[in-house]
């Protein structure tokens, strides 16, 4: 199984972050493309993940388990789903550790995953890593917004680590959290990746400017 590691940071203490991570409904609402299909049963979770990549659209429906260790502030998620229309299957094991870091919290993730079917070609190399990086950043922003929606303004602090994927500063605590995306549009993410690559290649100059100078 391919393995990825991710780190994200939120500007709230672990005492606030840890309980929210155990609230499946709140966590799922922070993940683009994800939704629950029926209420949680014990440690079992039932949901789906909608993904779109150009003309390919998939909806992986399945179930998983969530276990959390209060003593070590660590947890494990096992999940799998299938999309019969595309004859695709996804499976993932996610371990996470919630670490205090200054006034904020760092969440370290290790993801082992398998993807088969029409989307399997995107499960290797830099593409899936970059998609994961951007998904982690968006999840961190949404998670922070959820926390800020119920937190006193005084709790909002500066991000604790420049090495982690940190969420931007937020407005007043009364702001409502953003609505999650209805599906993960990986095609849009790939387009953003391409633009970032071209921007780096041409030293920040616009493609139009370079095209004009080549004439």
C-alpha positions as CSV (number, residue, x, y, z in Angstrom):
1,X,0.0,0.0,0.0
2,X,1.3,3.5,-0.8
3,X,2.0,5.6,2.3
4,X,1.8,9.4,2.8
5,X,2.5,11.5,5.8
6,X,0.8,14.9,6.4
7,X,0.9,17.5,9.1
8,X,-1.6,20.2,9.9
9,X,-1.8,22.9,12.5
10,X,-4.8,24.7,14.1
11,X,-4.7,27.7,16.3
12,X,-6.5,26.2,19.3
13,X,-5.4,24.2,22.3
14,X,-5.5,20.4,22.2
15,X,-8.2,20.4,24.9
16,X,-10.5,22.0,22.2
17,X,-9.3,20.1,19.2
18,X,-9.3,16.5,20.6
19,X,-13.1,16.4,21.5
20,X,-14.0,17.7,18.0
21,X,-12.0,15.0,16.3
22,X,-14.2,12.5,18.0
23,X,-17.3,14.1,16.6
24,X,-17.6,12.3,13.3
25,X,-20.3,14.7,11.9
26,X,-18.1,17.7,12.5
27,X,-15.0,16.1,11.1
28,X,-16.7,14.8,7.9
29,X,-18.2,18.3,7.3
30,X,-14.7,19.7,7.1
31,X,-13.5,17.2,4.4
32,X,-14.3,18.2,0.8
33,X,-16.3,15.6,-1.0
34,X,-17.1,13.6,2.1
35,X,-20.5,13.0,3.7
36,X,-22.2,10.5,6.1
37,X,-24.8,8.2,4.7
38,X,-26.3,7.1,8.0
39,X,-25.7,7.7,11.7
40,X,-22.6,6.3,13.5
41,X,-23.0,3.0,15.2
42,X,-20.5,2.7,18.0
43,X,-17.1,3.0,16.4
44,X,-18.5,2.2,12.9
45,X,-18.9,5.1,10.4
46,X,-20.9,5.0,7.2
47,X,-20.3,7.5,4.4
48,X,-19.2,8.3,0.9
49,X,-16.5,10.3,-0.9
50,X,-17.4,12.0,-4.2
51,X,-14.5,12.6,-6.6
52,X,-14.4,14.2,-10.0
53,X,-11.4,14.2,-12.3
54,X,-12.2,15.7,-15.7
55,X,-14.9,13.5,-17.3
56,X,-14.5,10.8,-14.6
57,X,-16.8,11.1,-11.6
58,X,-16.8,8.6,-8.7
59,X,-18.8,8.2,-5.5
60,X,-17.1,5.7,-3.1
61,X,-19.7,4.5,-0.6
62,X,-18.6,2.3,2.3
63,X,-17.8,2.2,6.0
64,X,-15.0,2.5,8.4
65,X,-14.1,2.5,12.1
66,X,-12.7,5.2,14.3
67,X,-10.8,4.4,17.5
68,X,-9.3,7.1,19.8
69,X,-6.9,6.7,22.7
70,X,-7.5,9.5,25.3
71,X,-4.3,8.6,27.2
72,X,-2.0,9.1,24.2
73,X,-4.1,11.4,22.1
74,X,-3.8,9.2,19.1
75,X,-6.3,7.5,16.9
76,X,-6.8,5.1,14.0
77,X,-9.3,5.2,11.1
78,X,-9.9,2.2,8.9
79,X,-12.1,2.8,5.9
80,X,-13.0,1.3,2.5
81,X,-15.5,2.0,-0.2
82,X,-16.6,1.1,-3.7
83,X,-18.0,2.8,-6.7
84,X,-19.9,0.1,-8.8
85,X,-20.4,2.4,-11.7
86,X,-16.6,2.7,-12.3
87,X,-15.7,-0.7,-10.8
88,X,-13.4,1.2,-8.5
89,X,-12.4,0.4,-4.9
90,X,-10.6,2.5,-2.3
91,X,-9.2,1.5,1.1
92,X,-7.3,3.5,3.6
93,X,-5.8,3.2,7.1
94,X,-5.1,6.5,8.8
95,X,-3.2,6.9,12.1
96,X,-3.1,10.3,13.7
97,X,-1.4,11.9,16.7
98,X,-2.7,15.2,18.3
99,X,0.2,17.1,19.8
100,X,0.3,20.3,21.8
101,X,2.6,22.8,20.2
102,X,2.8,26.2,21.9
103,X,-0.7,27.7,22.2
104,X,-1.9,25.6,19.3
105,X,-2.2,22.0,18.2
106,X,-0.4,19.9,15.6
107,X,-2.0,16.9,14.0
108,X,0.4,14.3,12.5
109,X,-1.2,11.9,10.0
110,X,0.1,8.7,8.3
111,X,-2.1,7.4,5.5
112,X,-1.8,3.9,3.9
113,X,-4.1,3.6,1.0
114,X,-5.0,1.5,-2.0
115,X,-7.0,2.6,-5.0
116,X,-8.1,0.3,-7.8
117,X,-10.2,0.9,-11.0
118,X,-10.2,3.8,-13.3
119,X,-8.8,6.2,-10.7
120,X,-5.8,3.9,-9.8
121,X,-3.6,5.7,-12.3
122,X,-3.7,8.8,-10.0
123,X,-2.6,6.8,-6.9
124,X,1.1,7.1,-7.6
125,X,3.8,9.7,-7.8
126,X,3.6,13.5,-7.2
127,X,0.0,13.9,-8.3
128,X,-1.6,12.1,-5.4
129,X,0.9,13.7,-2.9
130,X,0.1,17.3,-4.1
131,X,-3.6,16.6,-4.0
132,X,-3.2,15.3,-0.5
133,X,-1.2,18.4,0.5
134,X,-4.0,20.7,-0.8
135,X,-6.8,18.6,0.8
136,X,-5.0,18.7,4.1
137,X,-4.7,22.5,3.9
138,X,-8.4,22.9,3.1
139,X,-9.3,20.5,5.9
140,X,-7.2,22.5,8.3
141,X,-9.0,25.7,7.3
142,X,-12.4,24.2,7.7
143,X,-11.5,22.6,11.0
144,X,-10.2,25.8,12.3
145,X,-13.4,27.6,11.2
146,X,-15.5,25.0,13.1
147,X,-13.5,25.6,16.2
148,X,-13.6,29.4,15.8
149,X,-17.4,29.3,15.4
150,X,-17.8,28.4,19.1
151,X,-14.7,29.8,20.6
152,X,-14.1,33.1,22.4
153,X,-12.1,35.6,20.3
154,X,-9.3,35.5,22.9
155,X,-8.7,31.8,22.0
156,X,-7.6,32.6,18.5
157,X,-3.8,32.5,18.5
158,X,-0.9,32.6,16.1
159,X,-0.2,29.4,14.2
160,X,2.3,27.4,16.3
161,X,4.6,26.0,13.6
162,X,5.8,27.3,10.2
163,X,6.6,23.7,9.2
164,X,3.0,22.5,9.4
165,X,0.1,23.2,7.0
166,X,-1.4,26.1,9.0
167,X,-4.8,27.7,8.6
168,X,-5.0,31.4,8.0
169,X,-6.1,34.0,10.6
170,X,-9.9,34.0,11.0
171,X,-12.4,36.7,11.7
172,X,-14.7,37.0,14.7
173,X,-15.8,33.8,16.4
174,X,-19.4,34.4,15.4
175,X,-18.6,33.6,11.7
176,X,-20.2,30.4,10.6
177,X,-18.0,27.6,9.3
178,X,-17.8,27.2,5.5
179,X,-20.0,24.7,3.8
180,X,-18.1,21.6,2.6
181,X,-17.7,20.9,-1.1
182,X,-20.3,18.6,-2.6
183,X,-17.5,16.7,-4.3
184,X,-13.8,16.7,-4.5
185,X,-13.0,18.2,-7.9
186,X,-9.5,16.8,-8.4
187,X,-9.5,18.2,-11.9
188,X,-9.5,21.7,-10.4
189,X,-6.7,20.7,-8.1
190,X,-4.6,19.4,-11.0
191,X,-5.1,22.6,-12.9
192,X,-3.9,24.7,-9.9
193,X,-0.9,22.4,-9.6
194,X,-0.1,23.0,-13.3
195,X,-0.4,26.8,-12.9
196,X,1.9,26.6,-9.8
197,X,4.4,24.6,-11.8
198,X,4.4,27.0,-14.7
199,X,4.7,30.0,-12.4
200,X,7.8,28.4,-10.8
201,X,9.2,27.5,-14.2
202,X,8.9,31.1,-15.5
203,X,10.0,32.8,-12.2
204,X,6.5,34.2,-11.4
205,X,6.0,35.9,-14.8
206,X,2.6,35.4,-16.5
207,X,2.3,33.1,-19.5
208,X,0.9,36.0,-21.5
209,X,4.0,38.1,-20.8
210,X,6.3,35.2,-21.8
211,X,4.2,34.6,-25.0
212,X,4.5,38.2,-25.9
213,X,8.3,38.3,-25.5
214,X,8.7,35.2,-27.6
215,X,7.4,37.0,-30.6
